[in-house]
Amino acid sequence: KDASINDDIDRLRLAATTNLLSRDDVVIVASVSCIYGLGNPEAYRRQMLFLKTGEKTHRKEMLDQLVHLQYMRNDADFKRGTFRVRGDVVEVRPAYEEHGVRVEFFDDEVEQISVFDPLTGRVTTRLDRVAIYPAKHFVTERPIIEEAVKGIRAELKERLAYFNANGKYLEAERVKSRCEYDIEMMLELGYCSGIENYSRFLDGRRPGQRPHCLLDYFKGDREWLLFIDESHVTVPQIGGMYRGDR
């Protein structure tokens, strides 16, 4: 049950950011989680997979890009955040949508793009082009991950020295084991569970600099409006959170 709730929360967060980057008619109702750490909007936008009918695109290149965007191949269970391959047909279930996207190839050319119902397989719309956004908010290029790992290892060395100097050997072993496992996962897969804990290194932020959050996805050259309900309580709470964090 908890896993299902978390999946729904992730889908809503992905749907919110995807719509903010691709549409102008967006209304989002958010809790205080709108100021929780989220991936860099510019990096998120750069990782988008864009396909167009008649375009020369090798099927393998598309599959490699989907894997990089943290989509998992699953030919049996076609759930959100997965894709499946049947000959020259690639079907993707975006992590933020209820429908599926079917891309049909002829040799190295995108022949047809369709939106379909994942349950029945019935095609609902034909598209000339489609944009598929990452399945996770923290998706980045290999060189950035390698540079981030250097910073993570340097901070880990400092923390281990602190714990060992204060006789906290169990804490030292736990931190060492977890960080080394996360580093291995990031280098091998480009992602790890709890990757948001390393966002400062992935974004190249300075110590103490705030992370990106949902509000950053509203910014740019567009006008937008923010309503804060119960602001006489909410704004002081946010101030208290900020000072408490400091």
JOQUI-V226455 format. One record per residue. N is the residue number from 1. PHI is phi in degrees with one decimal (* if undefined). BURIAL is I if it has 16 or more other ideal C-beta (glycine too) atoms within 10 Angstrom, else O. Layout:
BEGIN
n/phi/burial
N/PHI/BURIAL
N/PHI/BURIAL
END
This chain:
BEGIN
n/phi/burial
1/*/O
2/-62.6/O
3/-63.4/O
4/-65.0/O
5/-63.8/O
6/-63.3/O
7/-62.3/O
8/-65.4/O
9/-63.4/O
10/-61.3/I
11/-63.2/I
12/-66.2/O
13/-65.6/I
14/-66.4/I
15/-63.5/I
16/-63.0/I
17/-69.1/I
18/-62.6/I
19/-65.7/I
20/-64.3/I
21/-87.4/I
22/-121.9/O
23/-136.8/O
24/-109.4/O
25/-104.8/O
26/-120.3/I
27/-121.3/O
28/-122.6/O
29/-103.0/O
30/-129.6/O
31/-88.4/O
32/-63.6/O
33/-63.8/O
34/-66.9/I
35/-108.9/I
36/-74.9/O
37/-61.5/I
38/-142.2/I
39/-65.0/I
40/-63.8/I
41/-61.9/I
42/-69.4/O
43/-65.3/I
44/-63.4/I
45/-66.7/I
46/-64.5/O
47/-82.8/I
48/-61.3/O
49/-96.9/I
50/-113.8/O
51/-126.0/I
52/-141.2/O
53/-63.8/I
54/85.5/O
55/-82.7/O
56/-78.7/O
57/-145.9/I
58/-73.1/O
59/-58.9/I
60/-62.6/O
61/-62.9/O
62/-63.5/I
63/-64.3/O
64/-62.4/O
65/-68.1/I
66/-62.3/I
67/-63.5/O
68/-61.8/I
69/-82.7/I
70/73.2/I
71/-85.4/I
72/-105.3/O
73/-76.2/O
74/-151.2/O
75/-78.0/O
76/-99.1/O
77/-112.3/O
78/-86.7/I
79/-99.6/O
80/-60.3/I
81/84.5/I
82/-126.7/I
83/-142.8/I
84/-138.5/I
85/-125.8/O
86/-134.2/O
87/63.9/O
88/-92.9/O
89/-115.1/O
90/-114.9/I
91/-115.0/I
92/-119.3/I
93/-108.5/I
94/-52.6/I
95/-67.2/I
96/-118.1/I
97/-128.0/I
98/-87.4/O
99/-91.3/O
100/-112.7/I
101/-119.7/I
102/-109.5/I
103/-116.1/I
104/-106.8/I
105/-106.1/I
106/-128.7/O
107/58.1/O
108/-106.9/O
109/-127.7/O
110/-75.0/I
111/-85.1/O
112/-155.5/I
113/-124.4/I
114/-134.2/I
115/-100.9/O
116/-140.9/I
117/-81.9/O
118/-62.1/O
119/-78.8/O
120/-100.9/O
121/81.5/O
122/-73.7/O
123/-75.4/O
124/-105.9/O
125/-148.9/O
126/-103.2/O
127/-120.9/O
128/-84.1/O
129/-153.8/O
130/-151.6/I
131/-115.9/O
132/-113.8/I
133/-89.8/I
134/-57.9/I
135/-82.0/I
136/-134.1/I
137/-77.8/I
138/-102.8/I
139/-123.0/I
140/-147.9/I
141/-78.0/O
142/-56.0/O
143/-58.1/O
144/-68.1/I
145/-62.7/I
146/-62.9/O
147/-69.1/O
148/-63.7/I
149/-60.8/I
150/-60.7/O
151/-66.6/O
152/-63.3/I
153/-66.9/O
154/-65.2/O
155/-68.7/O
156/-60.1/I
157/-60.7/O
158/-64.6/O
159/-67.5/O
160/-64.5/I
161/-62.8/O
162/-64.5/O
163/-62.9/I
164/-66.2/O
165/-67.8/O
166/-102.6/O
167/71.2/O
168/-97.8/O
169/-73.4/O
170/-65.6/O
171/-61.5/O
172/-61.2/I
173/-66.6/O
174/-64.6/O
175/-64.3/I
176/-61.5/O
177/-63.8/O
178/-66.5/O
179/-65.2/I
180/-66.0/O
181/-65.7/O
182/-62.9/I
183/-61.6/I
184/-61.2/O
185/-65.3/O
186/-63.9/I
187/-71.2/O
188/-85.1/O
189/-111.9/O
190/81.7/I
191/-160.2/I
192/-150.7/I
193/-65.2/O
194/78.1/O
195/-62.4/I
196/-61.3/I
197/-68.0/O
198/-108.7/I
199/-61.8/I
200/-60.4/I
201/-73.0/I
202/-69.1/I
203/-86.3/I
204/72.4/O
205/-83.2/O
206/-79.1/O
207/-56.7/O
208/89.6/O
209/-76.7/O
210/-67.8/O
211/-78.7/I
212/-69.1/I
213/-139.4/O
214/-56.5/I
215/-62.5/O
216/-67.3/I
217/-76.7/I
218/-81.7/I
219/-74.0/O
220/123.8/O
221/-93.7/O
222/-98.6/O
223/-85.4/O
224/-149.7/O
225/-127.3/O
226/-116.1/O
227/-106.9/O
228/-115.2/O
229/-73.5/O
230/51.2/O
231/-62.6/O
232/-66.7/O
233/-101.0/O
234/-65.3/O
235/-63.3/O
236/-61.1/O
237/-63.8/O
238/-64.6/O
239/-61.6/O
240/-66.3/O
241/-62.6/O
242/-63.3/O
243/-68.6/O
244/-63.8/O
245/-64.2/O
246/-63.0/O
END
